[in-house]
């Protein structure tokens, strides 16, 4: 989505946007949906790659799809025709598989694009199992040098740390009667894409 929601215990929820161009968050509808017989996923990938290249100077090199988006993509007649055409020439459309337990899986190579799928879930504070990546969504990413992601660190809200912005702040203290030694490490990381326009997201099925 071009942003992140930061929340936590005794911390007011903040919606942080990295300022991605509005045109790089896309929602398909009607005849353009990949689940429709009139959908054109291969043309969409090319269009989206050029859109990012105009923004950053770099084209998209990898599309990561939720499982429902992948199902619609691989079932599309134009994609099937492309795969059959390439199969008749060579096997360059394949990508080496990874461990089946990995949440990110390589699927195909379509021209200059690597096609991956991603599926993993987390349990919210309310006890609800939620997908990290919406299964109907496709994420396009340019090379890492285009996005220039960096791991930033916020201030450690502890007077013993002098409220500094530290990667890690270890702390140890004792409690008497009964005697207990406590060890705690504090950190406040935030992953920041410095060139957010090197990414694109699209909801491709309803």
Secondary structure, 3 states (H helix, E strand, C coil): CCEEEEEECCEEEEEEECCCCHHHEEECCHHHCCCCCCCCHHHHHHHHHHHHHHHHCCCEEEEEECHHHHHHHHHCHHHHHHHHHHHHHCCCCCCCCCCCCCCEEEEEEECCEEEEEECCEEECCCCCEEECCCCCEEEEEECHHHHCEEEEECECCCHHHCCCECCCEEEEEEECCCCEEEEEEECCEEEEECCHHHEEEEECCC
